[in-house]
Amino acid sequence: MKATGEIGRSILSDTEFRQFEAAEELFPGGALGGNSLASDARFVFKNGKGSRFWDSSENEYIDYVLGSGTFFLGHAHPVLQKSITEQLSRGTHFFAYLNEQALEFAKRLKPLIRCAERLRFTTSGSDSTFHAMRLARAFTGRDKIIKFEGAYHGVHDYAQISTTPKTPLDFPLGTPDTAGVPEAVRDLAMIVPYNDPMALEDIVKSHKDEIAAVIIEPIQRIIMPQDNFLQKVREICTRYNVIMILDEVVTGFRYGLGGAQEYFDIIPDLASYGKIIGGGLPVGMVAGRADIMDQANPSNKGKPGYVYQNGTLQGHMLGCVAGLATLDVLSTPEIYQKTFDRAQRLRDGLQKVFTDQNMGILVFGEGPMWHMLFTNEEPKNRRDVLAANSIKLGKMEPELLRQGLFVLPGNRRFISIQHTDDDLEATFEAAKRACKVLKK
């Protein structure tokens, strides 16, 4: 029997074993989606509270995945629970027509987002980037989109190009991330290295009559923008009359109520949102310039230039009240600074553990995100990430999970407002145990 609060995967119950067997019969690969864990480290989620969750065998973990960054407020936050429960008794949704909750949510959001002259709700981050690209193509009359190698903008065909290339092609050629992406769609994407403004300008200048937009993550996966890169992208887009789409699905509301636009002092033409915005419910949003967004005005349906944007569940009332509750919580004085400070202590403490154990791991990141690679220097683009020792990382990450730290293989990690100093101490001890196992 494990002590209360003790983290780590030490028990596999008959119940969880049977759940694994059932999953193999129900889902392709026994998985709900495209993510998988090592066979000896996988689990079935049961419930979560704050910074932690439990699997079906009652093993306890500290969560640094947080629903791929969705749960910045942690699990089962009481303010969110109250808002959702109260709304349930009034109805959940009435199709994509105006409702009071969506109106109130939009009123709260608009002054927080620098580019938001207009906004439109969607149901996910993927929806948001898809519709932002469509709006940009319609507005410019051009078809091609520039994206940065290694950037993730969702699951739709236009986004699934050169996100995880193992053998990258010469720029600006891209390679599909999945079977099923038509060759014609692949040819509409142009790929550029992140943090390289000269390469971006060369390609934009050479193809300015074909390019509708540049879409960019302000923080690309685990890579920070360097040397005012975002400002340089803004300048290039303005110079060549190309739409700048800022993908704030991850950074929105994580780096402040104003997101990356406030944090990095940047104003794009369009921005896409997901994850935190709905407090854990499926909510997304596109925001941007009025002249671009107004192409989606339904009174123009059937007229030249009209852009169709719709979804059965957009403006979902439960998601909107959860989003309002999230804004209430994040408006608490000093909540961001306290979370940023705790994240820095986490990075510093993990770095000390790995240095003391001579593991050759660099821990880096900024704000409420952290990352680790077997490398000496922080990466500045996708190819730097590929050059790091992925074999060693592939052994460390599953061991961290077995020791009770939920981290996704090869991906960034997050901290919530509910992580505590006790969580940090438990994390450092778990990391020490993982190092000792791998050094045997």
C-alpha positions as a printed NumPy array, in Angstrom:
array([[  0.   ,   0.   ,   0.   ],
       [  1.409,   3.397,  -0.994],
       [  1.543,   6.292,   1.439],
       [ -0.743,   9.243,   0.712],
       [  1.048,  11.719,  -1.526],
       [  3.687,   9.212,  -2.617],
       [  4.125,   9.445,  -6.362],
       [  5.233,   6.829,  -8.883],
       [  3.92 ,   3.865, -10.843],
       [  4.391,   0.84 ,  -8.591],
       [  1.065,  -0.972,  -8.927],
       [ -0.785,  -2.431, -11.922],
       [ -4.219,  -3.537, -10.763],
       [ -6.335,  -6.222, -12.402],
       [ -8.859,  -3.491, -13.2  ],
       [ -6.353,  -1.409, -15.149],
       [ -4.957,  -4.483, -16.914],
       [ -8.46 ,  -5.366, -18.117],
       [ -8.95 ,  -1.768, -19.245],
       [ -5.826,  -2.031, -21.404],
       [ -7.19 ,  -5.227, -22.954],
       [-10.538,  -3.571, -23.669],
       [ -8.844,  -0.54 , -25.213],
       [ -6.969,  -2.762, -27.674],
       [-10.306,  -4.054, -28.946],
       [-12.008,  -0.666, -29.034],
       [ -9.458,   1.826, -30.364],
       [ -6.712,   1.678, -33.017],
       [ -3.571,   0.797, -31.08 ],
       [ -5.551,   0.945, -27.853],
       [ -5.248,   4.749, -27.897],
       [ -7.733,   7.637, -27.945],
       [ -5.517,   9.592, -30.351],
       [ -2.046,   9.892, -31.79 ],
       [ -0.176,   9.901, -28.474],
       [  1.217,   6.798, -26.801],
       [  3.399,   5.919, -23.823],
       [  5.961,   3.175, -23.274],
       [  4.177,  -0.151, -22.744],
       [  5.567,  -0.534, -19.223],
       [  4.709,   3.056, -18.25 ],
       [  1.239,   3.574, -19.683],
       [ -1.832,   4.033, -17.521],
       [ -5.549,   4.818, -17.554],
       [ -6.561,   8.187, -16.071],
       [ -9.097,   8.013, -13.25 ],
       [ -9.321,  11.441, -11.606],
       [ -7.328,  14.587, -10.925],
       [ -7.135,  17.377,  -8.384],
       [ -4.918,  20.441,  -8.473],
       [ -1.489,  19.539,  -9.836],
       [ -1.922,  15.772,  -9.507],
       [ -3.9  ,  12.869, -10.934],
       [ -4.455,   9.189, -10.213],
       [ -4.673,   6.203, -12.532],
       [ -7.016,   3.225, -12.302],
       [ -4.506,   1.414, -10.087],
       [ -4.459,   4.4  ,  -7.679],
       [ -0.898,   5.383,  -8.574],
       [ -0.35 ,   9.114,  -8.046],
       [  1.449,  11.466, -10.446],
       [  2.462,  15.108, -10.614],
       [  1.078,  16.426, -13.893],
       [  3.385,  18.442, -16.135],
       [  1.345,  17.764, -19.28 ],
       [ -1.881,  19.369, -18.037],
       [ -3.987,  18.286, -20.982],
       [ -1.269,  19.424, -23.415],
       [ -1.251,  22.788, -21.691],
       [ -5.005,  23.199, -21.377],
       [ -5.275,  23.111, -17.582],
       [ -3.302,  26.175, -16.558],
       [ -5.674,  26.385, -13.59 ],
       [ -4.911,  22.778, -12.657],
       [ -7.462,  19.999, -12.338],
       [-10.947,  20.462, -10.863],
       [-10.48 ,  24.106,  -9.947],
       [-13.381,  25.048,  -7.621],
       [-14.251,  28.28 ,  -9.455],
       [-14.539,  26.386, -12.736],
       [-16.573,  23.623, -11.133],
       [-19.052,  26.135,  -9.716],
       [-19.531,  28.016, -12.999],
       [-20.043,  24.858, -15.053],
       [-22.418,  23.265, -12.534],
       [-24.597,  26.384, -12.369],
       [-24.813,  26.607, -16.169],
       [-25.792,  22.947, -16.546],
       [-29.176,  23.642, -14.985],
       [-29.864,  26.395, -17.559],
       [-28.951,  24.466, -20.69 ],
       [-25.689,  23.681, -22.408],
       [-26.028,  24.904, -25.989],
       [-28.566,  26.062, -28.588],
       [-26.554,  25.845, -31.85 ],
       [-24.27 ,  28.581, -33.161],
       [-26.592,  31.525, -32.593],
       [-26.123,  34.386, -30.152],
       [-26.341,  33.56 , -26.48 ],
       [-25.784,  35.706, -23.396],
       [-22.778,  33.729, -22.209],
       [-20.912,  34.075, -25.508],
       [-21.642,  37.812, -25.628],
       [-20.353,  38.349, -22.097],
       [-17.256,  36.261, -22.77 ],
       [-16.462,  38.168, -25.972],
       [-16.848,  41.507, -24.171],
       [-14.283,  40.374, -21.599],
       [-11.863,  39.031, -24.206],
       [-11.772,  41.859, -26.73 ],
       [ -9.93 ,  44.48 , -24.617],
       [ -7.358,  41.891, -23.515],
       [ -6.206,  40.948, -27.028],
       [ -4.328,  43.62 , -28.943],
       [ -5.331,  42.527, -32.441],
       [ -8.98 ,  41.772, -31.6  ],
       [-11.074,  44.278, -33.545],
       [-13.42 ,  41.349, -34.191],
       [-13.49 ,  37.789, -32.91 ],
       [-15.25 ,  34.53 , -33.695],
       [-15.47 ,  31.463, -31.457],
       [-14.52 ,  27.993, -32.692],
       [-14.347,  24.629, -30.932],
       [-10.592,  23.937, -30.922],
       [ -7.171,  25.318, -31.701],
       [ -7.109,  23.339, -34.95 ],
       [-10.396,  24.932, -36.009],
       [ -8.934,  28.328, -35.198],
       [ -5.807,  27.983, -37.33 ],
       [ -7.816,  26.442, -40.174],
       [-10.224,  29.378, -40.302],
       [ -7.448,  31.943, -39.876],
       [ -5.727,  30.496, -42.947],
       [ -8.991,  30.558, -44.916],
       [ -9.615,  34.19 , -43.978],
       [ -6.081,  35.145, -45.026],
       [ -6.389,  33.388, -48.383],
       [ -9.705,  35.05 , -49.122],
       [ -8.47 ,  38.5  , -48.111],
       [ -5.291,  38.395, -50.198],
       [ -6.513,  36.292, -53.101],
       [ -3.395,  34.133, -52.707],
       [ -3.134,  30.47 , -51.775],
       [  0.205,  29.694, -50.141],
       [  0.971,  29.767, -46.426],
       [  4.439,  29.999, -44.902],
       [  4.949,  27.966, -41.758],
       [  8.104,  27.339, -39.762],
       [  9.773,  23.949, -39.674],
       [  8.785,  22.11 , -36.513],
       [  5.736,  24.284, -35.789],
       [  2.449,  22.656, -34.827],
       [ -0.775,  24.339, -35.924],
       [ -3.299,  21.532, -35.571],
       [ -4.477,  18.355, -37.229],
       [ -5.967,  19.653, -40.497],
       [ -4.177,  18.989, -43.789],
       [ -2.888,  22.546, -44.2  ],
       [ -1.156,  22.322, -40.815],
       [  0.248,  18.8  , -41.025],
       [  3.324,  19.743, -43.037],
       [  6.908,  19.565, -41.687],
       [  5.88 ,  19.547, -38.034],
       [  8.027,  16.557, -37.084],
       [ 10.347,  15.943, -40.044],
       [ 13.033,  13.349, -39.305],
       [ 14.849,  14.001, -42.582],
       [ 14.035,  17.617, -43.477],
       [ 13.99 ,  18.695, -47.108],
       [ 15.633,  21.782, -48.557],
       [ 13.687,  24.935, -47.755],
       [ 10.987,  25.867, -48.698],
       [  9.884,  22.308, -49.528],
       [  7.751,  20.606, -46.911],
       [  7.001,  17.009, -46.082],
       [  3.597,  15.757, -44.864],
       [  3.426,  14.583, -41.253],
       [  0.823,  11.958, -42.063],
       [ -0.45 ,   9.806, -44.879],
       [ -3.589,  11.184, -46.47 ],
       [ -2.422,  14.765, -47.059],
       [ -2.973,  15.482, -50.779],
       [  0.084,  16.482, -52.769],
       [ -1.753,  19.598, -53.925],
       [ -2.172,  20.675, -50.294],
       [  1.482,  19.991, -49.514],
       [  2.477,  22.298, -52.345],
       [  0.525,  25.159, -50.768],
       [  2.856,  25.192, -47.748],
       [  6.267,  26.841, -47.792],
       [  8.655,  25.906, -44.982],
       [ 11.149,  28.275, -43.358],
       [ 13.549,  27.816, -40.406],
       [ 12.433,  29.435, -37.148],
       [ 14.534,  32.328, -35.82 ],
       [ 15.918,  33.078, -39.294],
       [ 14.437,  36.378, -40.547],
       [ 16.755,  36.526, -43.563],
       [ 15.528,  33.148, -44.831],
       [ 11.932,  34.261, -44.291],
       [ 12.378,  37.502, -46.202],
       [ 14.151,  35.762, -49.078],
       [ 11.225,  33.392, -49.577],
       [  8.534,  36.033, -49.07 ],
       [ 10.252,  38.377, -51.513],
       [ 10.606,  35.627, -54.137],
       [  6.983,  34.463, -53.813],
       [  5.158,  37.597, -52.653],
       [  2.444,  37.225, -55.296],
       [  1.638,  33.692, -54.083],
       [  1.818,  33.988, -50.288],
       [ -1.335,  34.751, -48.317],
       [  0.063,  34.528, -44.802],
       [  2.852,  33.628, -42.453],
       [  1.618,  31.574, -39.501],
       [  3.857,  31.412, -36.459],
       [  3.891,  30.131, -32.898],
       [  5.353,  32.919, -30.747],
       [  7.146,  30.18 , -28.805],
       [  7.642,  27.298, -31.22 ],
       [  7.154,  24.096, -29.249],
       [ 10.234,  24.319, -26.979],
       [ 12.034,  27.089, -28.878],
       [ 12.036,  30.715, -27.756],
       [ 12.145,  33.577, -30.298],
       [ 15.582,  35.173, -30.369],
       [ 16.864,  38.636, -31.319],
       [ 13.397,  40.226, -31.719],
       [ 12.421,  37.552, -34.217],
       [  8.673,  38.118, -33.848],
       [  9.06 ,  41.845, -34.49 ],
       [ 11.099,  41.068, -37.603],
       [  8.396,  38.706, -38.86 ],
       [  5.847,  41.48 , -38.312],
       [  7.995,  43.924, -40.297],
       [  8.461,  41.495, -43.191],
       [  4.744,  40.723, -43.385],
       [  3.916,  44.435, -43.419],
       [  6.579,  45.217, -46.027],
       [  5.286,  42.606, -48.48 ],
       [  1.562,  42.909, -47.686],
       [  1.309,  39.399, -46.243],
       [ -1.037,  38.497, -43.373],
       [  0.66 ,  37.619, -40.072],
       [ -1.184,  34.898, -38.134],
       [ -0.028,  34.457, -34.55 ],
       [ -0.893,  31.003, -33.242],
       [ -1.659,  31.693, -29.57 ],
       [ -3.276,  28.328, -28.876],
       [ -0.516,  27.569, -26.353],
       [  0.633,  31.052, -25.29 ],
       [ -2.784,  32.695, -25.012],
       [ -3.545,  33.583, -21.363],
       [ -0.496,  31.575, -20.235],
       [  1.96 ,  34.473, -20.425],
       [ -0.476,  37.029, -19.083],
       [ -4.063,  37.994, -19.814],
       [ -2.771,  39.59 , -23.012],
       [ -0.908,  36.443, -24.036],
       [  2.129,  36.546, -26.292],
       [  0.952,  39.763, -27.936],
       [  1.408,  41.568, -24.643],
       [  4.414,  39.54 , -23.466],
       [  6.428,  40.068, -26.657],
       [  4.877,  43.424, -27.635],
       [  3.567,  42.305, -31.012],
       [  0.321,  42.911, -32.931],
       [ -0.503,  40.373, -35.662],
       [ -3.255,  40.664, -38.249],
       [ -4.972,  37.516, -36.989],
       [ -4.541,  35.31 , -33.931],
       [ -5.801,  31.835, -33.118],
       [ -6.689,  30.508, -29.665],
       [ -7.576,  27.252, -27.907],
       [ -6.621,  25.303, -24.758],
       [ -6.724,  27.723, -21.768],
       [ -9.408,  29.97 , -23.283],
       [-12.194,  27.489, -22.498],
       [-11.   ,  26.446, -19.063],
       [-10.639,  22.844, -20.2  ],
       [-13.759,  22.687, -22.357],
       [-13.568,  22.578, -26.18 ],
       [-13.394,  26.279, -27.024],
       [-11.254,  28.126, -29.551],
       [-11.265,  31.548, -31.157],
       [-10.009,  33.547, -34.11 ],
       [ -9.43 ,  37.258, -33.487],
       [ -8.07 ,  39.993, -35.691],
       [ -8.467,  43.007, -37.919],
       [-12.038,  44.004, -38.684],
       [-11.504,  44.171, -42.452],
       [-10.252,  40.565, -42.492],
       [-12.716,  39.15 , -39.967],
       [-15.738,  40.858, -41.537],
       [-15.377,  38.581, -44.556],
       [-17.218,  36.078, -42.323],
       [-20.271,  38.357, -41.89 ],
       [-23.227,  36.031, -42.654],
       [-25.21 ,  38.882, -44.229],
       [-22.73 ,  38.655, -47.123],
       [-23.49 ,  34.998, -47.786],
       [-23.615,  34.37 , -51.518],
       [-21.648,  37.525, -52.354],
       [-18.078,  37.587, -53.724],
       [-15.475,  37.448, -50.962],
       [-17.739,  35.892, -48.357],
       [-15.9  ,  33.447, -46.066],
       [-17.948,  30.677, -44.508],
       [-17.026,  30.012, -40.883],
       [-19.331,  27.977, -38.704],
       [-19.549,  25.055, -36.305],
       [-22.386,  23.344, -34.482],
       [-20.836,  23.859, -31.053],
       [-19.117,  27.216, -31.391],
       [-20.062,  29.72 , -28.734],
       [-20.865,  26.722, -26.526],
       [-22.398,  28.081, -23.336],
       [-20.575,  25.739, -20.948],
       [-17.281,  26.651, -22.578],
       [-18.046,  30.366, -22.376],
       [-18.901,  30.307, -18.667],
       [-15.782,  28.229, -18.042],
       [-13.797,  30.795, -19.991],
       [-15.283,  33.638, -17.953],
       [-14.416,  31.815, -14.734],
       [-10.883,  31.286, -16.017],
       [-10.485,  35.013, -16.643],
       [-11.768,  35.711, -13.13 ],
       [ -9.156,  33.415, -11.61 ],
       [ -6.33 ,  34.743, -13.78 ],
       [ -7.231,  38.331, -12.864],
       [ -6.132,  37.635,  -9.29 ],
       [ -3.251,  40.006,  -8.42 ],
       [  0.24 ,  38.503,  -8.727],
       [ -1.021,  35.092,  -9.869],
       [  1.154,  35.154, -12.987],
       [  4.271,  36.339, -11.167],
       [  3.904,  33.663,  -8.494],
       [  3.464,  30.958, -11.127],
       [  6.412,  32.234, -13.179],
       [  8.609,  32.302, -10.067],
       [  7.669,  28.745,  -9.126],
       [  8.39 ,  27.581, -12.679],
       [ 11.838,  29.158, -12.499],
       [ 12.524,  27.361,  -9.211],
       [ 11.45 ,  24.137, -10.903],
       [ 13.847,  24.664, -13.817],
       [ 16.713,  25.623, -11.512],
       [ 16.112,  22.667,  -9.204],
       [ 15.906,  20.126, -12.015],
       [ 19.036,  21.53 , -13.61 ],
       [ 20.887,  21.088, -10.312],
       [ 19.716,  17.468, -10.042],
       [ 20.826,  16.613, -13.567],
       [ 24.134,  18.466, -13.202],
       [ 24.914,  16.787,  -9.873],
       [ 24.177,  13.41 , -11.474],
       [ 26.348,  14.201, -14.544],
       [ 23.466,  13.468, -16.918],
       [ 24.34 ,  16.03 , -19.609],
       [ 20.803,  17.427, -19.636],
       [ 19.962,  21.082, -20.23 ],
       [ 16.753,  22.338, -18.588],
       [ 15.399,  25.511, -20.151],
       [ 12.25 ,  27.488, -20.849],
       [ 10.545,  30.722, -19.883],
       [  7.426,  31.597, -17.957],
       [  5.226,  28.626, -17.005],
       [  6.831,  26.162, -19.455],
       [  9.942,  24.014, -19.114],
       [ 11.845,  21.652, -21.348],
       [ 14.825,  19.314, -21.24 ],
       [ 17.25 ,  18.025, -23.851],
       [ 20.532,  16.154, -23.866],
       [ 22.435,  19.114, -25.295],
       [ 24.745,  21.949, -24.273],
       [ 22.893,  24.85 , -25.878],
       [ 19.283,  25.938, -26.017],
       [ 17.878,  25.144, -29.498],
       [ 17.035,  27.95 , -31.886],
       [ 15.248,  25.861, -34.545],
       [ 13.887,  22.393, -35.286],
       [ 17.185,  21.055, -36.601],
       [ 18.915,  21.939, -33.335],
       [ 16.299,  19.818, -31.565],
       [ 16.948,  16.921, -33.949],
       [ 20.685,  17.193, -33.251],
       [ 20.161,  16.593, -29.51 ],
       [ 20.586,  13.053, -28.163],
       [ 17.073,  11.688, -28.602],
       [ 18.096,   8.13 , -27.658],
       [ 19.056,   9.171, -24.133],
       [ 15.952,  11.357, -23.866],
       [ 13.841,   8.401, -24.956],
       [ 15.103,   6.492, -21.927],
       [ 14.859,   9.33 , -19.407],
       [ 11.274,  10.406, -20.116],
       [  9.603,   7.003, -19.504],
       [ 11.66 ,   6.623, -16.328],
       [ 10.463,   9.999, -15.071],
       [  6.924,   8.772, -15.672],
       [  7.568,   5.554, -13.763],
       [  8.857,   7.71 , -10.909],
       [  5.619,   9.716, -10.875],
       [  6.262,  12.698, -13.16 ],
       [  3.891,  12.888, -16.121],
       [  5.872,  14.292, -19.04 ],
       [  5.098,  13.675, -22.701],
       [  7.919,  12.151, -24.767],
       [  9.873,  14.798, -26.663],
       [  7.485,  17.605, -25.832],
       [  7.272,  20.713, -23.688],
       [  6.12 ,  20.637, -20.099],
       [  3.802,  23.001, -18.266],
       [  3.23 ,  24.2  , -14.728],
       [ -0.165,  25.265, -13.389],
       [ -1.201,  27.852, -10.848],
       [ -1.909,  24.95 ,  -8.455],
       [  1.574,  23.411,  -8.434],
       [  3.122,  23.826,  -4.984],
       [  6.564,  23.928,  -3.411],
       [  5.879,  20.403,  -2.133],
       [  5.312,  19.338,  -5.746],
       [  8.679,  20.801,  -6.675],
       [ 10.478,  18.93 ,  -3.894],
       [  8.757,  15.686,  -4.892],
       [  9.756,  16.353,  -8.498],
       [ 13.413,  16.788,  -7.606],
       [ 13.408,  13.537,  -5.617],
       [ 11.704,  11.674,  -8.471],
       [ 14.276,  13.03 , -10.934],
       [ 17.094,  11.823,  -8.657],
       [ 15.56 ,   8.339,  -8.573],
       [ 15.249,   8.316, -12.36 ],
       [ 18.905,   9.283, -12.769],
       [ 20.039,   6.494, -10.451],
       [ 17.994,   3.902, -12.361],
       [ 19.437,   4.984, -15.714],
       [ 23.008,   5.017, -14.417],
       [ 22.858,   1.364, -13.305]])
